[in-house]
Amino acid sequence: MAGGEAKMSQSKVLLKGVKKIYQGASGEVVALNGIDLEIKNNEFVCVVGPSGCGKSTLLNILAGLDKQTEGEVLVEGKPVNGPSGERGVVFQQYALFPWLTVRKNIAYGLHNKKLPKEEIDKLVEKYVHMVALEDFLDSYPKELSGGMKQRVALARAYAMNPSLLLMDEPFGALDAQTRAQLQADLLELWEEENKTCFFITHDVEEAVLLAQRVIVMSARPGRINKIVDVDIPYPRTQKTRLSARFTELKNDIWATVYNEYLE
Amino acid sequence: MDKKGKAVGKQQRSKQIVWVNMLYVLVSLAVILLLWRIVSTPGMKSAKVFASPAAVLEAFLAKVKTGKIWEHLGYSIGRVLVGFLLAFVAAVPFAFLMGWYEPFRRFFQPWISFLKCIPPLAFIPLVIVGAGVGENAKVIVIFIAAFLVMVITIYGGVVNVDNTLIKAARVLDSSDSTIFFKVVVPASTPYIFTAIRLGLSSSLTTLIAAELTGAQVGLGQMIQEASNYFNMDVVLMGIILIGLVGITFEKIVTFFEKRLTAWQEVRQK
């Protein structure tokens, strides 16, 4: 009993029998079925799977932007009830407010928290420094490249000091070089800031590079197919990609995700 | 130092652009004036329609001398502005309500679709019976014209607000009212400017048409009266003035638009 309690306090996210049904035009669509998952505090988890496997639905439910039809969704032991700054989200399409400067984008959520002005300024400074965009504080998003926009989005999410960071294919729209840079930045941040990361990607290599555990989902209905422990020590760099273990894990996961193409 | 140098270069380039633009305007003006001069040469058939530039200028100066022209302009612009502003003040909340509240939208959308097909001038007989032939009647007709076009345009903007931005705002601890005022409203400003532009131009066209069908004073009335006496110089002068009023409105709107929606990502021409 005591052991069970200790385990409870350690787990950040607990999903029990989560099911999500959408009312589609041609009847009910089961987007998720029987999802059981535990994510530990400070863990970095990647979710991969074919399109339509419900990975974004799962993220939206965790964010509180969507509600499960059945099952339990607990974050720090409390059921998720609507969105909150406690759970930061980074979207693939950056989702920066185009009418606000970089400074004001990062400060947006801090204003909603009703923090004093000096503290907002301090936090903006800190996180804009973290993503190395000090020279662009007063630029508008249209003046930034895709990679810079996503760095602002990361800073905006981090500034809220969320304990759980949800990322929906954040680097999916970036070119390979920028993506490698942002992966490195994100790993560094994660090691520094100790936040639990739930990261969705369709790129198996990216998942293996970043995550401690890779959750492989399959489609129709969306369910967890396999969970792979990535036993490669941190700090990981782009060099990690060259190791034999990396290739082995990558191939294993790739075959699970895309086995329909192997047959 | 380097930054400064760049800024100076930029300034010089923008100065050049201004000059090139001026040149284009001057050349096209000169060409059109020349053509106008040619078609208005006495003896040519087209001279019946086109009074010469000199005659039009003379007609204008004559009306300036009596002060009559300012009265016509003042009344027309005044009616347009009153009708337009009332329509704008009503259209903005109306369009946002349509975009934000399902029952409101469901109730009004069919009526908006129905009314937008009817030329506002068709309401004139009703308006005259209800409000007489005075200023109110004209303002009401302009109101109808501008209100409908602005509601439709702004509503289009409100429902097109990028859903990801709303989601982003929600996960950043925004209340509903914060989302509305800090996300939906700014995201809709480009559409509001398009609506203002469309609303002003339909106010102006509707007004002139309304004045043509009966008014004591106004540019439309001036044109109508002149055509009764076959004074084509005054007719042409009135037409040019209407165009100038329209361009002036457009420039004023663009001035504010550039300042308020500079954040927009626009395709470079």
Interface residues (C-beta under 8 A of the other chain):
Chain A: A63 G64 L65 P83 S84 G85 R87 G88 V89 F91 Q93 A95 L96 F97 P98 W99 L100 Y108 G109 N112 K113 Y140 P141 K142 R156 M160
Chain B: D162 T164 L165 K167 A168 A169 R170 V171 L172 D173 S174 S175 T178 K182 V183 P186 A187 T189 T261 A262 W263 Q264 E265
